[in-house]
């Protein structure tokens, strides 16, 4: 039975430092299983070491610690890209930790990616772009809602390479026209994405590449067995809490997945693993300032120079899908914790269970002896503090984290605060709440 559970959640719009946090928590044990439970290959989590660096997509950010990776049933693997990433990591680290994929996972295909890229390129042309990564995540979900074209790992593994190619051809010839019609889009001559959609060799090549990826992962038929066997469980979330599909405050520029505690705690309950403060921690990760990629509302947006001239991000470079990284100040402290409180109230407790451990206003401050949640330790990790002189940048000015929270009446909201002043997880300093 696992002894420690940590759920890593991005607190804002993504790019908060979830890779660093996962690297940190996965290093606590030599027997760690990192569970990727939402999104797919679109995630880009950077882990820096003094002598090496890697941006993780489908491998876990605990891989430098030899942590095993598990894609749970709510994850969307892209087998076409998995092999390439595994081989790239092997060149950096000299090995590939075990990768496990649940047989119920819905697979991303090359056509989901191409449709996504084609649609986003058209939207960019008329100024209506969504801000997608162009990796086919939403397209994967939509296609899998149609049983005729759905593709799980279990079904894919039952195919021969030829059968897999035929299935992908069916998606190309039958589903792609249907989906383009739904998007009010037509094949365009001379468009690179359209050329791919019309090339029948793409399906056969993709089928071979996807089948070749089988040598890099093991299929899991029973989630309970692998979840219960690990000493240290770390749930590595993708995107950020404010992009959760149910966060209508930022609709329509959301991700089509659950980015908070929902998936981890549902999986733990399904596998019969109890959650208590003695063994469970939920860590919300944020930069000392706020960032956002792509389109959509960004409160308190400002220029990069208004935050710091020392910001240098090697991972989030300008690209055709999400353009340049955007910057903003944090809100007042009461608003800072609001989304966190809502996530905890909604997702840690089973449906119908009275949430006795929360106050009537969970975002409000608590007495010194009160705990916001009786099912888990609630922590905050603030990264990139080296770029802002150790301060958290907010609308009321720049303050150290404790002062910022205390002035807003939220000083006892988090049980523990981690602060990161370098890109390296081993340099994180934890401060116990009193």
C-alpha positions as CSV (number, residue, x, y, z in Angstrom):
1,X,0.0,0.0,0.0
2,X,1.3,3.5,-0.9
3,X,2.6,5.5,2.0
4,X,2.5,9.0,0.5
5,X,0.2,10.7,-2.0
6,X,0.9,14.1,-3.6
7,X,-1.4,15.8,-6.1
8,X,0.4,18.6,-8.1
9,X,-2.0,21.2,-9.5
10,X,-1.2,24.3,-11.5
11,X,-3.0,27.2,-9.8
12,X,-3.4,29.5,-12.7
13,X,-3.4,29.2,-16.6
14,X,-0.5,26.7,-16.9
15,X,3.3,27.2,-17.0
16,X,3.5,27.5,-13.2
17,X,6.3,25.1,-12.6
18,X,4.5,21.7,-12.3
19,X,7.5,20.0,-13.8
20,X,9.8,21.3,-11.0
21,X,7.2,20.4,-8.4
22,X,6.8,16.8,-9.7
23,X,10.6,16.4,-9.8
24,X,10.7,17.6,-6.2
25,X,8.0,15.3,-4.8
26,X,9.0,12.3,-6.9
27,X,12.5,12.5,-5.3
28,X,11.2,11.6,-1.9
29,X,11.2,7.9,-2.6
30,X,13.1,5.3,-4.7
31,X,9.7,3.7,-5.5
32,X,7.7,6.5,-7.1
33,X,4.8,6.2,-9.6
34,X,3.9,9.5,-11.3
35,X,0.4,9.5,-12.6
36,X,-0.5,11.7,-15.6
37,X,-4.2,12.0,-15.6
38,X,-5.4,14.8,-17.8
39,X,-4.5,16.2,-21.2
40,X,-1.9,14.5,-23.4
41,X,1.1,15.3,-25.4
42,X,0.4,19.1,-25.3
43,X,1.9,19.4,-21.9
44,X,5.4,20.8,-21.7
45,X,6.9,20.5,-18.2
46,X,10.5,21.5,-17.9
47,X,12.9,19.9,-15.4
48,X,16.3,21.6,-15.0
49,X,19.4,20.0,-13.4
50,X,22.8,21.6,-13.2
51,X,24.1,19.4,-15.9
52,X,21.0,18.6,-18.0
53,X,17.5,19.8,-19.0
54,X,14.5,18.1,-20.5
55,X,10.9,19.2,-21.4
56,X,8.5,16.4,-20.6
57,X,5.3,15.8,-22.5
58,X,4.2,12.2,-22.0
59,X,7.0,11.0,-19.8
60,X,6.6,12.1,-16.2
61,X,8.6,15.0,-14.8
62,X,9.9,12.5,-12.2
63,X,11.9,10.6,-14.8
64,X,15.3,11.9,-13.7
65,X,14.5,10.4,-10.3
66,X,13.8,7.0,-12.0
67,X,10.1,7.4,-11.2
68,X,7.7,5.3,-13.2
69,X,5.1,6.9,-15.5
70,X,1.5,5.8,-15.5
71,X,-1.1,7.2,-18.0
72,X,-4.4,6.7,-16.2
73,X,-7.7,6.1,-18.0
74,X,-8.4,9.8,-18.2
75,X,-5.2,10.6,-20.0
76,X,-4.9,10.9,-23.8
77,X,-1.7,9.2,-25.1
78,X,-0.2,10.0,-28.5
79,X,1.7,6.8,-29.3
80,X,3.1,8.4,-32.5
81,X,5.0,11.0,-30.3
82,X,5.7,8.8,-27.3
83,X,8.5,6.8,-29.0
84,X,10.3,9.9,-30.1
85,X,10.1,11.4,-26.6
86,X,11.3,8.3,-24.9
87,X,14.3,8.0,-27.3
88,X,15.1,11.7,-26.8
89,X,15.1,11.3,-23.0
90,X,17.3,8.2,-23.3
91,X,19.9,10.4,-25.0
92,X,19.9,12.8,-22.1
93,X,19.6,10.5,-19.2
94,X,21.0,7.2,-20.6
95,X,17.9,5.2,-19.7
96,X,14.1,5.3,-19.9
97,X,12.1,4.6,-16.6
98,X,9.1,2.2,-17.1
99,X,6.1,3.6,-18.8
100,X,2.6,2.2,-18.1
101,X,-0.6,3.0,-20.0
102,X,-4.1,2.1,-18.9
103,X,-5.9,0.0,-21.6
104,X,-8.9,2.3,-21.3
105,X,-7.0,5.4,-22.5
106,X,-8.4,7.0,-25.6
107,X,-5.7,7.4,-28.1
108,X,-4.8,10.6,-30.1
109,X,-4.3,9.9,-33.8
110,X,-2.4,11.9,-36.4
111,X,-5.7,13.1,-37.8
112,X,-6.8,14.7,-34.5
113,X,-3.6,16.6,-34.5
114,X,-3.9,17.7,-38.2
115,X,-7.5,18.7,-37.9
116,X,-6.7,20.8,-34.8
117,X,-3.7,22.4,-36.5
118,X,-5.8,23.2,-39.7
119,X,-8.7,24.6,-37.7
120,X,-6.4,26.8,-35.5
121,X,-4.5,28.1,-38.6
122,X,-7.8,29.1,-40.1
123,X,-9.0,30.8,-36.9
124,X,-5.7,32.7,-36.7
125,X,-6.3,34.0,-40.2
126,X,-9.6,35.7,-39.2
127,X,-8.6,36.6,-35.6
128,X,-10.7,34.1,-33.9
129,X,-8.0,31.6,-32.8
130,X,-8.7,29.7,-29.6
131,X,-5.1,29.5,-28.3
132,X,-4.8,25.7,-28.7
133,X,-1.5,24.0,-28.7
134,X,-2.3,22.3,-32.0
135,X,-1.8,18.8,-30.5
136,X,-5.3,17.4,-31.0
137,X,-6.5,17.1,-27.5
138,X,-10.0,18.4,-27.9
139,X,-10.3,16.7,-31.3
140,X,-9.4,13.4,-29.6
141,X,-12.2,13.8,-27.1
142,X,-14.8,14.7,-29.7
143,X,-13.9,11.8,-32.0
144,X,-14.0,9.3,-29.2
145,X,-17.5,10.3,-28.4
146,X,-18.5,8.6,-31.6
147,X,-18.3,4.8,-31.0
148,X,-17.7,4.1,-34.7
149,X,-14.4,6.1,-34.6
150,X,-13.4,5.8,-31.0
151,X,-10.0,4.1,-30.4
152,X,-8.8,2.9,-27.0
153,X,-5.5,1.4,-26.3
154,X,-7.1,-2.0,-25.7
155,X,-8.7,-1.9,-29.2
156,X,-5.6,-0.7,-30.9
157,X,-3.5,-3.5,-29.4
158,X,-6.0,-6.0,-30.7
159,X,-5.2,-4.8,-34.3
160,X,-2.5,-6.1,-36.5
161,X,-0.5,-3.3,-38.2
162,X,-2.6,-3.7,-41.3
163,X,-5.8,-3.5,-39.3
164,X,-4.6,-0.4,-37.5
165,X,-3.9,1.2,-40.9
166,X,-7.3,0.3,-42.1
167,X,-8.9,1.8,-39.0
168,X,-6.9,5.0,-39.5
169,X,-7.9,5.1,-43.1
170,X,-11.6,4.9,-42.0
171,X,-11.0,7.9,-39.8
172,X,-9.4,9.8,-42.7
173,X,-12.1,8.9,-45.4
174,X,-15.2,8.9,-43.2
175,X,-14.7,10.9,-40.0
176,X,-12.5,13.7,-41.2
177,X,-15.1,15.0,-43.8
178,X,-17.8,14.8,-41.0
179,X,-15.6,16.8,-38.6
180,X,-14.6,19.4,-41.1
181,X,-18.3,20.0,-41.9
182,X,-19.0,20.4,-38.2
183,X,-16.2,23.0,-38.1
184,X,-17.6,24.7,-41.2
185,X,-14.3,24.1,-42.9
186,X,-13.4,22.7,-46.4
187,X,-10.3,21.1,-47.9
188,X,-8.2,23.8,-49.4
189,X,-5.8,23.3,-52.3
190,X,-2.2,24.1,-51.5
191,X,-2.8,24.0,-47.7
192,X,-0.1,21.8,-46.1
193,X,-2.6,20.5,-43.4
194,X,-5.1,19.7,-46.1
195,X,-2.5,17.9,-48.1
196,X,-1.8,15.6,-45.1
197,X,-5.5,14.9,-44.7
198,X,-5.8,13.8,-48.3
199,X,-2.6,11.6,-48.2
200,X,-3.6,8.0,-47.7
201,X,0.0,7.1,-46.9
202,X,-0.3,9.1,-43.6
203,X,-2.6,6.4,-42.2
204,X,-0.3,3.5,-43.0
205,X,2.8,5.3,-41.8
206,X,1.1,6.4,-38.6
207,X,-0.1,2.8,-37.9
208,X,3.4,1.5,-38.2
209,X,4.9,4.2,-35.9
210,X,2.1,3.7,-33.3
211,X,2.7,-0.1,-33.3
212,X,6.5,0.5,-33.0
213,X,5.8,2.4,-29.8
214,X,4.7,-0.8,-28.1
215,X,8.3,-1.5,-27.1
216,X,8.4,1.5,-24.8
217,X,5.4,1.0,-22.6
218,X,3.5,-1.8,-20.8
219,X,-0.3,-2.0,-20.8
220,X,-2.2,-1.9,-17.5
221,X,-5.4,-3.9,-17.3
222,X,-6.1,-3.3,-13.6
223,X,-5.4,0.2,-12.3
224,X,-5.8,-0.9,-8.7
225,X,-2.8,-3.2,-8.8
226,X,-0.3,-0.6,-10.0
227,X,-1.7,2.2,-7.9
228,X,-1.6,0.2,-4.7
229,X,1.9,-1.2,-5.3
230,X,3.8,2.1,-5.3
231,X,5.4,3.6,-2.1
232,X,5.0,7.2,-3.4
233,X,2.3,8.4,-5.7
234,X,2.6,11.8,-7.4
235,X,-0.2,13.0,-9.6
236,X,1.2,15.3,-12.3
237,X,-1.5,17.6,-13.6
238,X,-1.4,19.4,-16.9
239,X,-2.6,23.0,-17.7
240,X,-3.9,25.1,-14.9
241,X,-6.8,25.3,-12.5
242,X,-8.3,28.4,-14.2
243,X,-8.4,26.5,-17.5
244,X,-10.5,23.7,-16.1
245,X,-13.3,22.8,-18.4
246,X,-15.9,23.7,-15.8
247,X,-14.4,27.1,-15.0
248,X,-17.0,29.1,-16.9
249,X,-15.5,32.4,-15.8
250,X,-12.9,32.0,-18.6
251,X,-15.2,30.4,-21.2
252,X,-14.7,29.6,-24.1
253,X,-10.9,29.6,-23.9
254,X,-10.6,26.5,-21.6
255,X,-9.0,23.1,-21.9
256,X,-11.4,20.2,-22.4
257,X,-10.3,18.4,-19.2
258,X,-10.3,18.4,-15.4
259,X,-7.2,20.2,-14.2
260,X,-7.7,20.1,-10.5
261,X,-8.2,17.3,-7.9
262,X,-11.2,15.5,-9.6
263,X,-9.3,12.8,-11.5
264,X,-6.8,12.0,-8.8
265,X,-9.3,11.6,-6.0
266,X,-11.7,9.6,-8.1
267,X,-8.9,7.2,-9.0
268,X,-7.8,6.9,-5.4
269,X,-11.4,6.1,-4.3
270,X,-11.8,3.6,-7.1
271,X,-8.6,1.8,-6.1
272,X,-9.7,1.8,-2.4
273,X,-6.9,4.0,-1.2
274,X,-7.8,6.2,1.8
275,X,-6.9,9.8,1.8
276,X,-5.9,11.3,5.2
277,X,-3.8,14.3,6.3
278,X,-1.2,11.8,7.4
279,X,-0.6,10.5,3.8
280,X,-2.1,13.0,1.4
281,X,-1.0,16.4,0.2
282,X,-2.4,18.7,-2.5
283,X,0.1,21.2,-3.7
284,X,-1.0,24.2,-5.8
285,X,1.8,25.6,-7.9
286,X,2.2,29.2,-9.1
287,X,4.9,31.4,-10.4
288,X,5.6,34.5,-8.3
289,X,3.6,36.2,-11.1
290,X,0.9,35.0,-13.5
291,X,1.4,33.8,-17.1
292,X,-1.0,32.7,-19.9
293,X,-0.6,31.3,-23.4
294,X,-2.9,32.0,-26.2
295,X,-6.2,33.8,-26.3
296,X,-8.6,34.5,-23.4
297,X,-9.1,36.8,-20.5
298,X,-6.1,37.5,-18.3
299,X,-6.9,39.6,-15.3
300,X,-4.4,42.3,-14.3
301,X,-2.4,41.7,-17.5
302,X,0.8,43.8,-17.8
303,X,4.0,44.0,-19.8
304,X,6.8,41.6,-18.9
305,X,9.0,44.5,-18.0
306,X,6.5,45.6,-15.3
307,X,7.2,42.4,-13.5
308,X,10.9,41.9,-14.0
309,X,13.6,42.3,-16.6
310,X,15.2,39.1,-15.4
311,X,12.5,36.7,-16.9
312,X,14.0,34.3,-19.4
313,X,11.9,31.3,-20.3
314,X,13.6,28.8,-22.6
315,X,10.5,26.6,-22.9
316,X,7.7,29.0,-23.6
317,X,9.0,30.6,-26.7
318,X,6.8,32.4,-29.2
319,X,5.0,29.9,-31.6
320,X,2.4,29.9,-34.3
321,X,-0.2,28.3,-32.1
322,X,-0.1,30.3,-28.8
323,X,2.0,33.3,-29.9
324,X,4.0,35.0,-27.1
325,X,3.7,34.2,-23.4
326,X,1.5,36.8,-21.6
327,X,2.1,38.2,-18.1
328,X,0.0,39.5,-15.3
329,X,0.0,40.3,-11.6
330,X,-1.6,38.1,-9.0
331,X,-5.0,39.4,-7.6
332,X,-5.7,40.3,-4.0
333,X,-5.2,37.4,-1.6
334,X,-8.9,36.6,-1.2
335,X,-9.2,36.1,-4.9
336,X,-5.9,34.2,-5.0
337,X,-7.3,31.3,-2.9
338,X,-10.9,31.3,-4.3
339,X,-10.3,28.8,-7.1
340,X,-8.3,26.6,-4.9
341,X,-11.0,26.5,-2.3
342,X,-13.6,25.7,-5.0
343,X,-11.5,22.9,-6.3
344,X,-11.1,21.3,-2.9
345,X,-14.7,21.6,-2.0
346,X,-15.9,20.2,-5.3
347,X,-13.4,17.3,-5.9
348,X,-11.9,15.9,-2.7
349,X,-15.2,14.7,-1.3
350,X,-17.5,12.0,-2.8
351,X,-20.7,13.3,-4.3
352,X,-23.3,13.7,-1.6
353,X,-20.9,13.6,1.4
354,X,-21.4,16.5,3.8
355,X,-18.2,18.6,3.6
356,X,-17.9,19.3,7.3
357,X,-14.3,20.2,7.3
358,X,-14.8,23.4,5.3
359,X,-16.2,26.6,6.7
360,X,-19.3,28.2,5.1
361,X,-16.9,30.5,3.3
362,X,-13.8,28.3,2.5
363,X,-11.9,31.2,1.0
364,X,-12.1,33.1,4.4
365,X,-9.3,33.0,6.9
366,X,-9.3,30.3,9.6
367,X,-8.2,30.2,13.2
368,X,-4.7,29.1,14.1
369,X,-5.8,25.6,15.0
370,X,-8.3,25.1,12.1
371,X,-7.4,23.2,9.0
372,X,-9.0,24.0,5.6
373,X,-9.4,20.3,4.8
374,X,-9.4,17.1,6.9
375,X,-8.6,14.8,3.9
376,X,-5.3,16.3,2.9
377,X,-2.5,18.7,3.7
378,X,-3.0,21.8,1.5
379,X,0.2,23.4,0.3
380,X,1.4,26.1,-2.0
381,X,4.6,26.1,-4.1
382,X,5.8,29.5,-5.4
383,X,8.4,29.2,-8.2
384,X,10.5,31.8,-10.1
385,X,11.1,33.9,-7.0
386,X,14.6,34.5,-8.2
387,X,13.1,36.6,-11.0
388,X,11.1,38.9,-8.6
389,X,13.6,39.5,-5.7
390,X,11.8,36.9,-3.6
391,X,8.5,38.7,-3.8
392,X,5.1,37.7,-5.1
393,X,3.9,40.2,-7.7
394,X,0.3,41.3,-7.0
395,X,-2.1,44.2,-7.6
396,X,-1.3,45.6,-4.2
397,X,2.4,45.7,-4.7
398,X,5.2,43.1,-4.3
399,X,5.4,41.3,-1.0
400,X,6.9,38.1,0.4
401,X,4.4,35.2,0.3
402,X,3.5,35.2,4.0
403,X,2.9,38.9,4.1
404,X,0.8,38.8,0.9
405,X,-1.5,36.1,2.4
406,X,-1.7,37.5,5.9
407,X,-2.6,41.0,4.7
408,X,-5.5,39.4,2.7
409,X,-6.6,37.4,5.7
410,X,-5.5,34.1,4.2
411,X,-2.5,33.4,6.4
412,X,-3.8,30.0,7.6
413,X,-5.3,28.8,4.3
414,X,-2.2,26.8,3.3
415,X,-0.7,24.3,5.7
416,X,2.7,24.5,4.1
417,X,4.4,26.8,1.7
418,X,7.3,25.8,-0.6
419,X,9.4,28.5,-2.2
420,X,11.7,28.1,-5.2
421,X,14.5,30.5,-6.0
422,X,16.2,28.5,-8.7
423,X,15.2,26.2,-11.5
424,X,16.3,23.2,-9.6
425,X,13.9,21.1,-7.4
426,X,16.6,20.2,-5.0
427,X,16.9,23.9,-4.0
428,X,13.3,24.2,-2.9
429,X,12.9,25.3,0.7
430,X,9.8,24.4,2.6
431,X,8.3,26.6,5.3
432,X,6.0,24.9,7.8
433,X,2.8,26.9,8.7
434,X,2.4,27.5,12.4
